Amino acid sequence: MDTLDLARWQFGITTVYHFIFVPLTIGLAPLVAVMQTAWVRTGHDHWLRMTRFFGELLLINFAIGVVTGIVQEFQFGMAWSEYSRFVGDVFGAPLAIEGLAAFFVESTFLGLWIFGWGRLPKLVHLGCIWAVALAVNASAFFILAANSWMQHPVGVTYNPTTGRAEMTDIGAVLTNPTLLAAFPHTVTGALVVAGTFVAGVSGWWCVHLLRREGGGRVTGRADAAAFRPALVVGLVALLVGGVGVAVSGDAQAKLMFAQQPMKMAAAEALCDTETGAGFSLIAVGDVGNNCDVRQLTVPGLTSWLATGDTHATLEGVRAVQARYVELYGPANYTPLLPVTYWTFRLMIGFGVFSAALALAALWLLRRGRTPSQAWFGRLSLLALPMPFLANATGWVFTEMGRQPWVVAPNPTGPADVRLLTAQGVSRVDSWEVAISLVALTAVYGVLAAVWFGLIRRAVSHGAPSNEEVAELVTATAPLPPGASPAERPLPVAY
């Protein structure tokens, strides 16, 4: 493979791996904040136990996410220096805001939250975790502002002297219609990930505790009763996130059909222009540029998703390719159809497992019951990785469907603000990229094992007991009149 192929593999591997942790952090932080809020308001110890339990999982995930995310910044200079030179005036601004504002806010308040148990007043300590929850979502906004600009460049002009895109309106960058569609889709997708995670772990523990105690002895039922409210919280987040993903995904699809018709035509393997184009459920055969396939389709659905009209005419891959050749010169502007076609369907298919978990949990939780069926415990475990895979395949579709552009042209923007992926790679030897690719993949493999081991150990340990949180309840109680905070021992937070 040449430098371009190796650089793309390296960025793809590190990005997809890093994004395992991102949606869980974005979604889990507000859920932990909700649990702690419930404890502060009600004083019920089971909410404190759940806050501590899922808070530890949040910290593990956050730490690994930070480590893997740092590599992303370095790659812009390592393997993609020509891209950075072209877009640096625009791309650097949202990344700087994310790093200096949002990320430092996350780290600062997370540190206060970790070490503030028993030292900070309850409401101040609660405010710290809410600040973290808001900051992680702010981080997502600014990162998506940069990515959305690559999908649909706005607020810039092209300087032919320097050969660079120069920002003229940061307001346009931060109100990019692509960003306003991508941000809610990403955040609600993160809620699905976190909701499935909380519901899956809580559901497994409910079943395990009740069955371990021989059908419900006092200890098993008491511990399961602590996980049941967390299961409800996860289920609510899953349902809200699922509705949000569907609504925002529909808006995003309509926008993509207008801004990147090639991506959406490739997603449907729609090689020829059609009126009343159907939505392909599955294809059998070679989903390649010749579209030699037999498809099972829903008539008119793709046209409706694109325009709201089942009889609308949509451009096919061949028509868009011919139009792009006229606009941008001779080149192959068609992405890999098998990748875009199947990742789009896998993204939707993996989400079915979260929906199945939600439906099963709704049925088993009725009338105040706690799930104890063995099959629900297995379903809870099976559903855990699925939204992670849905998010990963969704990003593969988003980025691969944009190819061969690294900065896709805006149909209504400056014609010169565009960049092919082949033009953005650094001028380095392929062996240099190969060494970094092997090294980063190996390190990330080790980190994957560490992350999984830490998460598994924390989950297997279970929630802290009532006795373990009793000291914390005492430590957070108001001090007697005239007492100094220094007289209160600092409990070990995690």
C-alpha positions as CSV (number, residue, x, y, z in Angstrom):
1,M,0.0,0.0,0.0
2,D,1.1,3.5,-0.7
3,T,1.3,6.4,1.8
4,L,-2.3,7.5,1.2
5,D,-3.8,4.0,1.9
6,L,-1.7,3.6,5.0
7,A,-2.6,7.0,6.3
8,R,-6.3,6.4,5.7
9,W,-6.1,3.0,7.5
10,Q,-4.2,4.6,10.4
11,F,-6.7,7.4,10.9
12,G,-9.6,5.1,10.4
13,I,-8.4,2.6,13.0
14,T,-7.6,5.2,15.7
15,T,-10.7,7.2,15.1
16,V,-13.1,4.2,15.2
17,Y,-11.4,2.9,18.3
18,H,-11.5,6.3,20.0
19,F,-15.2,6.6,19.2
20,I,-15.9,3.5,21.3
21,F,-15.5,5.7,24.4
22,V,-16.8,9.0,23.2
23,P,-20.6,8.2,23.0
24,L,-20.5,6.3,26.4
25,T,-18.9,9.4,28.1
26,I,-21.3,11.8,26.4
27,G,-24.4,9.8,27.4
28,L,-23.3,8.3,30.8
29,A,-22.2,11.6,32.4
30,P,-25.7,13.1,32.5
31,L,-27.2,9.8,33.6
32,V,-24.8,9.7,36.6
33,A,-25.7,13.3,37.3
34,V,-29.4,12.3,37.3
35,M,-28.7,9.5,39.7
36,Q,-26.8,11.8,42.1
37,T,-29.6,14.4,41.8
38,A,-32.1,11.7,42.8
39,W,-30.0,10.9,45.9
40,V,-29.7,14.5,46.9
41,R,-33.4,15.1,46.5
42,T,-34.6,11.8,48.2
43,G,-31.8,10.7,50.4
44,H,-32.3,7.1,49.4
45,D,-29.1,5.1,49.7
46,H,-29.7,3.0,46.6
47,W,-29.3,6.2,44.4
48,L,-26.0,6.8,46.0
49,R,-24.9,3.2,45.4
50,M,-25.8,3.6,41.7
51,T,-24.1,6.9,41.5
52,R,-20.9,5.4,42.8
53,F,-21.2,2.3,40.7
54,F,-21.8,3.9,37.4
55,G,-19.5,6.8,38.3
56,E,-16.6,4.5,38.5
57,L,-17.4,3.1,35.1
58,L,-17.6,6.7,33.7
59,L,-14.2,7.5,35.1
60,I,-12.6,4.4,33.5
61,N,-14.1,5.2,30.2
62,F,-13.2,8.9,30.4
63,A,-9.5,8.1,31.2
64,I,-9.1,5.7,28.2
65,G,-11.0,8.1,26.0
66,V,-8.6,11.0,26.8
67,V,-5.6,8.8,26.1
68,T,-6.8,7.6,22.7
69,G,-8.2,11.0,21.7
70,I,-4.8,12.8,22.0
71,V,-3.5,10.7,19.1
72,Q,-6.1,12.2,16.8
73,E,-4.6,15.7,17.2
74,F,-1.1,14.5,16.3
75,Q,-2.2,12.8,13.2
76,F,-3.2,16.1,11.5
77,G,0.5,17.0,11.6
78,M,2.0,13.5,11.1
79,A,0.1,12.0,8.2
80,W,-2.2,14.8,7.0
81,S,0.0,17.9,7.0
82,E,-1.2,19.0,3.6
83,Y,-4.8,18.8,4.8
84,S,-3.9,20.8,7.9
85,R,-2.2,23.5,5.8
86,F,-5.3,23.8,3.7
87,V,-7.9,23.9,6.4
88,G,-5.9,25.1,9.5
89,D,-7.4,28.6,9.5
90,V,-10.9,27.1,9.9
91,F,-10.4,23.7,11.5
92,G,-8.1,25.0,14.2
93,A,-10.7,27.3,15.8
94,P,-13.3,24.8,16.9
95,L,-10.6,22.4,18.0
96,A,-9.0,25.1,20.1
97,I,-12.3,26.0,21.7
98,E,-12.9,22.3,22.4
99,G,-9.5,21.8,24.0
100,L,-9.2,25.0,25.9
101,A,-12.8,25.5,27.1
102,A,-14.8,22.3,27.1
103,F,-12.0,19.8,27.8
104,F,-10.5,21.7,30.6
105,V,-13.9,22.3,32.1
106,E,-14.5,18.5,32.0
107,S,-11.2,17.7,33.6
108,T,-11.4,20.4,36.3
109,F,-14.9,19.6,37.5
110,L,-14.4,15.9,37.2
111,G,-11.4,16.2,39.5
112,L,-13.6,18.2,41.9
113,W,-16.3,15.6,41.7
114,I,-13.8,12.7,42.4
115,F,-12.1,14.2,45.4
116,G,-15.0,16.3,46.6
117,W,-17.0,13.6,48.3
118,G,-17.3,14.6,51.9
119,R,-15.5,17.9,51.4
120,L,-17.8,19.9,49.1
121,P,-21.4,20.8,50.1
122,K,-23.9,18.4,48.5
123,L,-25.3,20.9,46.0
124,V,-21.8,22.2,45.0
125,H,-20.6,18.6,44.5
126,L,-23.8,17.8,42.5
127,G,-23.1,20.9,40.4
128,C,-19.7,19.5,39.5
129,I,-21.0,16.4,37.8
130,W,-23.6,18.4,36.0
131,A,-20.8,20.7,34.8
132,V,-19.0,17.6,33.5
133,A,-22.2,16.5,31.7
134,L,-22.6,19.9,30.0
135,A,-18.9,20.1,29.1
136,V,-18.7,16.7,27.4
137,N,-21.7,17.7,25.2
138,A,-20.0,21.1,24.5
139,S,-16.9,19.2,23.4
140,A,-19.0,17.1,21.1
141,F,-20.5,20.3,19.6
142,F,-17.1,21.9,18.7
143,I,-15.7,18.6,17.4
144,L,-18.7,18.2,15.2
145,A,-18.4,21.8,14.1
146,A,-15.0,20.9,12.6
147,N,-16.3,17.7,11.1
148,S,-19.4,19.3,9.7
149,W,-17.3,21.9,8.0
150,M,-15.5,19.1,6.2
151,Q,-18.8,17.8,5.0
152,H,-20.2,21.2,4.1
153,P,-17.7,24.1,4.1
154,V,-19.3,27.5,5.0
155,G,-18.1,30.8,6.3
156,V,-14.8,30.7,4.3
157,T,-13.1,32.1,1.2
158,Y,-10.3,30.6,-0.9
159,N,-7.0,32.5,-1.0
160,P,-5.3,31.6,-4.3
161,T,-2.1,33.2,-3.2
162,T,-1.6,31.0,-0.2
163,G,-3.7,28.1,-1.5
164,R,-5.6,28.0,1.8
165,A,-9.2,28.2,2.9
166,E,-9.6,31.3,5.2
167,M,-12.4,31.8,7.7
168,T,-14.5,34.8,7.2
169,D,-17.5,34.1,9.5
170,I,-17.1,31.8,12.5
171,G,-20.8,32.3,13.2
172,A,-21.6,30.5,10.0
173,V,-19.2,27.7,10.9
174,L,-21.0,27.3,14.3
175,T,-24.4,27.5,12.8
176,N,-23.7,25.2,9.8
177,P,-26.9,23.4,8.9
178,T,-24.9,20.2,8.7
179,L,-23.7,20.7,12.3
180,L,-27.2,21.5,13.5
181,A,-28.4,18.2,12.2
182,A,-25.3,16.1,13.2
183,F,-25.1,17.4,16.8
184,P,-28.6,16.2,18.0
185,H,-28.1,12.9,16.0
186,T,-24.7,12.3,17.8
187,V,-26.0,13.2,21.2
188,T,-29.1,11.1,21.0
189,G,-27.0,8.3,19.6
190,A,-24.8,8.6,22.7
191,L,-27.9,8.4,24.9
192,V,-28.8,5.2,23.2
193,V,-25.3,3.8,23.9
194,A,-25.4,4.9,27.6
195,G,-29.0,3.9,28.1
196,T,-28.3,0.5,26.7
197,F,-25.2,0.2,28.8
198,V,-26.9,1.2,32.1
199,A,-30.0,-0.9,31.3
200,G,-28.0,-3.9,30.2
201,V,-25.7,-3.9,33.2
202,S,-28.6,-3.2,35.6
203,G,-30.8,-5.8,34.0
204,W,-28.0,-8.5,34.2
205,W,-27.4,-7.7,37.9
206,C,-31.2,-7.8,38.7
207,V,-31.4,-11.3,37.1
208,H,-28.1,-12.5,38.6
209,L,-28.9,-11.4,42.1
210,L,-32.4,-12.8,42.2
211,R,-31.4,-16.2,40.7
212,R,-28.2,-16.4,42.8
213,E,-30.3,-16.1,45.9
214,G,-32.4,-19.1,44.9
215,G,-35.4,-17.2,43.6
216,G,-35.4,-14.2,45.9
217,R,-34.0,-14.4,49.4
218,V,-33.9,-11.1,51.3
219,T,-30.3,-10.2,50.4
220,G,-30.7,-10.8,46.7
221,R,-34.0,-8.9,46.5
222,A,-32.5,-6.0,48.4
223,D,-29.5,-5.7,46.1
224,A,-31.7,-6.2,43.0
225,A,-34.0,-3.4,44.3
226,A,-31.0,-1.0,44.1
227,F,-30.4,-1.9,40.4
228,R,-34.1,-1.7,39.4
229,P,-34.2,2.2,39.5
230,A,-31.0,2.3,37.5
231,L,-32.6,0.0,34.9
232,V,-35.5,2.4,34.7
233,V,-33.1,5.4,34.2
234,G,-31.3,3.5,31.4
235,L,-34.5,2.5,29.8
236,V,-35.8,6.1,29.8
237,A,-32.5,7.3,28.3
238,L,-32.7,4.5,25.7
239,L,-36.2,5.4,24.6
240,V,-35.6,9.2,24.5
241,G,-32.4,8.6,22.6
242,G,-34.0,6.2,20.2
243,V,-36.8,8.6,19.3
244,G,-34.2,11.4,18.9
245,V,-32.0,9.3,16.7
246,A,-34.9,8.5,14.4
247,V,-36.1,12.1,14.1
248,S,-32.6,13.7,13.8
249,G,-31.5,10.9,11.4
250,D,-34.4,11.7,9.1
251,A,-33.5,15.4,9.1
252,Q,-29.8,14.6,8.5
253,A,-30.6,12.2,5.6
254,K,-32.7,14.9,3.8
255,L,-29.8,17.3,4.3
256,M,-27.3,14.8,2.9
257,F,-29.4,14.2,-0.2
258,A,-29.1,17.9,-1.0
259,Q,-25.5,18.5,0.1
260,Q,-23.8,15.1,-0.8
261,P,-26.1,13.3,-3.3
262,M,-23.3,10.9,-4.2
263,K,-23.1,9.6,-0.6
264,M,-26.8,8.9,-0.3
265,A,-27.0,7.4,-3.8
266,A,-24.1,5.1,-2.9
267,A,-25.8,4.2,0.4
268,E,-28.8,2.9,-1.6
269,A,-26.7,1.4,-4.4
270,L,-28.9,3.7,-6.6
271,C,-26.8,3.6,-9.7
272,D,-29.4,5.0,-12.1
273,T,-31.7,8.0,-11.7
274,E,-35.1,6.9,-10.5
275,T,-38.5,8.4,-9.9
276,G,-40.1,7.0,-6.7
277,A,-36.9,5.3,-5.7
278,G,-37.3,2.4,-3.2
279,F,-35.4,1.8,0.0
280,S,-33.2,-1.3,-0.4
281,L,-33.6,-3.6,2.7
282,I,-31.0,-6.1,1.4
283,A,-29.1,-6.8,-1.7
284,V,-27.8,-10.1,-3.1
285,G,-24.9,-10.0,-5.5
286,D,-22.0,-7.7,-6.3
287,V,-22.8,-4.3,-4.7
288,G,-20.2,-2.7,-6.8
289,N,-20.1,0.1,-9.4
290,N,-22.0,-2.1,-11.9
291,C,-24.9,-2.6,-9.4
292,D,-25.3,-6.2,-10.5
293,V,-27.6,-7.1,-7.6
294,R,-31.1,-8.3,-6.8
295,Q,-32.7,-6.1,-4.1
296,L,-35.6,-6.3,-1.7
297,T,-37.0,-2.8,-1.6
298,V,-39.7,-0.7,0.0
299,P,-41.2,1.2,-3.0
300,G,-40.9,5.0,-2.8
301,L,-39.3,5.1,0.6
302,T,-35.9,6.5,-0.4
303,S,-37.6,9.3,-2.3
304,W,-39.7,10.0,0.7
305,L,-36.7,10.0,3.0
306,A,-34.9,12.4,0.7
307,T,-37.7,14.9,-0.1
308,G,-40.9,13.9,1.7
309,D,-42.4,12.9,-1.6
310,T,-42.6,9.2,-2.6
311,H,-42.7,10.1,-6.3
312,A,-39.7,12.4,-6.3
313,T,-36.8,11.8,-8.8
314,L,-33.4,11.1,-7.3
315,E,-30.1,11.2,-9.1
316,G,-28.2,7.9,-9.4
317,V,-24.5,7.3,-8.9
318,R,-23.8,7.4,-12.6
319,A,-25.6,10.7,-13.1
320,V,-23.8,12.4,-10.1
321,Q,-20.5,11.0,-11.3
322,A,-21.0,12.6,-14.8
323,R,-22.1,15.9,-13.2
324,Y,-19.0,16.0,-10.9
325,V,-16.7,15.3,-13.8
326,E,-18.1,18.4,-15.5
327,L,-17.8,20.5,-12.4
328,Y,-14.5,19.4,-10.9
329,G,-12.6,17.7,-13.7
330,P,-11.9,14.0,-14.7
331,A,-11.7,11.7,-11.6
332,N,-13.6,8.9,-9.9
333,Y,-15.9,10.5,-7.4
334,T,-17.8,7.4,-6.5
335,P,-17.1,6.0,-3.0
336,L,-16.8,2.2,-2.4
337,L,-20.4,1.1,-2.8
338,P,-20.2,-2.1,-0.7
339,V,-18.8,-0.1,2.3
340,T,-21.4,2.7,2.1
341,Y,-24.3,0.3,1.4
342,W,-23.6,-2.2,4.1
343,T,-22.4,0.1,6.9
344,F,-25.6,2.1,6.4
345,R,-27.7,-1.0,7.0
346,L,-25.5,-2.3,9.8
347,M,-25.9,1.0,11.6
348,I,-29.6,0.5,11.6
349,G,-29.5,-3.3,12.2
350,F,-27.3,-3.0,15.3
351,G,-29.9,-0.6,16.8
352,V,-32.5,-3.4,16.7
353,F,-30.9,-5.0,19.7
354,S,-31.3,-1.9,21.8
355,A,-34.9,-1.8,20.8
356,A,-35.4,-5.4,21.7
357,L,-33.9,-4.7,25.2
358,A,-36.2,-1.8,25.7
359,L,-39.3,-3.7,24.7
360,A,-38.4,-6.6,26.9
361,A,-37.6,-4.4,29.9
362,L,-40.9,-2.5,29.5
363,W,-42.8,-5.7,29.7
364,L,-40.9,-7.2,32.6
365,L,-40.9,-4.0,34.7
366,R,-44.7,-3.6,34.6
367,R,-46.6,-3.4,37.9
368,G,-43.4,-2.8,39.9
369,R,-41.8,-6.1,39.1
370,T,-38.0,-6.8,38.9
371,P,-36.8,-8.9,36.0
372,S,-35.5,-12.4,37.1
373,Q,-35.8,-14.3,33.8
374,A,-32.5,-15.9,32.7
375,W,-33.2,-15.0,29.0
376,F,-33.4,-11.4,29.9
377,G,-30.0,-11.5,31.6
378,R,-28.6,-13.0,28.4
379,L,-30.3,-10.4,26.3
380,S,-28.9,-7.7,28.5
381,L,-25.4,-8.9,27.9
382,L,-26.0,-9.4,24.1
383,A,-27.3,-5.9,23.7
384,L,-24.4,-4.2,25.4
385,P,-21.9,-4.0,22.5
386,M,-24.6,-3.4,19.8
387,P,-25.0,0.4,20.0
388,F,-21.2,0.8,20.1
389,L,-21.1,-1.1,16.8
390,A,-24.0,1.0,15.4
391,N,-22.1,4.2,16.2
392,A,-18.9,2.9,14.7
393,T,-20.5,1.7,11.5
394,G,-22.4,5.0,11.3
395,W,-19.2,7.0,11.4
396,V,-17.6,4.7,8.8
397,F,-20.5,5.4,6.5
398,T,-20.3,9.1,7.1
399,E,-16.6,9.4,6.4
400,M,-16.3,6.7,3.7
401,G,-19.3,8.0,1.9
402,R,-17.7,11.4,1.5
403,Q,-14.7,9.9,-0.4
404,P,-12.8,10.8,-2.5
405,W,-13.2,14.2,-0.8
406,V,-11.6,15.1,2.6
407,V,-13.3,18.5,2.3
408,A,-16.4,17.9,0.2
409,P,-17.5,20.8,-2.1
410,N,-20.4,22.9,-1.0
411,P,-22.9,22.9,-3.9
412,T,-23.8,26.6,-3.2
413,G,-20.5,27.7,-1.7
414,P,-17.1,28.8,-3.0
415,A,-16.1,26.4,-5.8
416,D,-12.4,26.4,-4.8
417,V,-13.0,25.3,-1.2
418,R,-12.6,21.6,-1.7
419,L,-9.9,19.1,-1.2
420,L,-9.4,15.5,-2.4
421,T,-8.2,13.0,0.2
422,A,-5.2,12.2,-2.0
423,Q,-4.2,15.9,-1.9
424,G,-4.3,16.1,1.9
425,V,-1.8,13.4,2.9
426,S,1.7,14.3,4.1
427,R,4.7,14.0,1.8
428,V,6.3,11.2,3.7
429,D,7.5,7.7,2.8
430,S,5.1,4.8,3.2
431,W,7.4,2.9,5.6
432,E,7.2,5.8,8.0
433,V,3.4,5.7,8.1
434,A,3.5,1.9,8.3
435,I,5.7,2.0,11.4
436,S,3.3,4.4,13.2
437,L,0.3,2.4,12.0
438,V,1.7,-0.9,13.5
439,A,2.8,0.9,16.7
440,L,-0.5,2.7,17.3
441,T,-2.5,-0.4,16.5
442,A,-0.5,-2.4,19.0
443,V,-0.8,0.2,21.7
444,Y,-4.5,0.6,21.1
445,G,-4.8,-3.2,21.3
446,V,-3.2,-3.2,24.8
447,L,-5.5,-0.3,25.8
448,A,-8.5,-2.2,24.6
449,A,-7.5,-5.1,26.8
450,V,-6.9,-2.8,29.8
451,W,-10.3,-1.0,29.3
452,F,-12.2,-4.2,29.0
453,G,-10.5,-5.7,32.0
454,L,-11.2,-2.6,34.2
455,I,-14.8,-2.4,33.1
456,R,-15.4,-6.1,33.6
457,R,-13.8,-6.0,37.0
458,A,-15.8,-3.0,38.1
459,V,-19.1,-4.4,36.8
460,S,-18.4,-7.8,38.3
461,H,-17.7,-6.3,41.7
462,G,-21.2,-4.8,41.8
463,A,-22.5,-1.8,43.5
464,P,-21.0,-0.7,46.9
465,S,-22.9,-2.1,49.8
466,N,-25.0,0.0,52.2
467,E,-22.2,-0.3,54.8
468,E,-19.7,1.0,52.2
469,V,-21.7,4.1,51.5
470,A,-22.7,4.7,55.1
471,E,-19.4,6.4,55.8
472,L,-19.9,8.6,52.8
473,V,-23.4,9.6,53.9
474,T,-21.9,10.6,57.3
475,A,-19.2,12.5,55.6
476,T,-21.6,14.5,53.5
477,A,-23.9,15.4,56.4
478,P,-23.8,19.0,57.7
479,L,-21.1,19.7,60.2
480,P,-22.0,20.7,63.8
481,P,-22.0,24.4,64.5
482,G,-18.5,25.7,65.0
483,A,-16.8,22.6,63.6
484,S,-14.0,23.0,61.0
485,P,-14.1,21.1,57.7
486,A,-10.5,20.0,58.4
487,E,-11.9,17.8,61.3
488,R,-13.8,15.7,58.8
489,P,-11.7,12.8,57.3
490,L,-11.5,12.7,53.5
491,P,-13.1,9.4,52.3
492,V,-11.5,7.6,49.4
493,A,-13.6,8.4,46.4
494,Y,-12.6,5.7,44.0
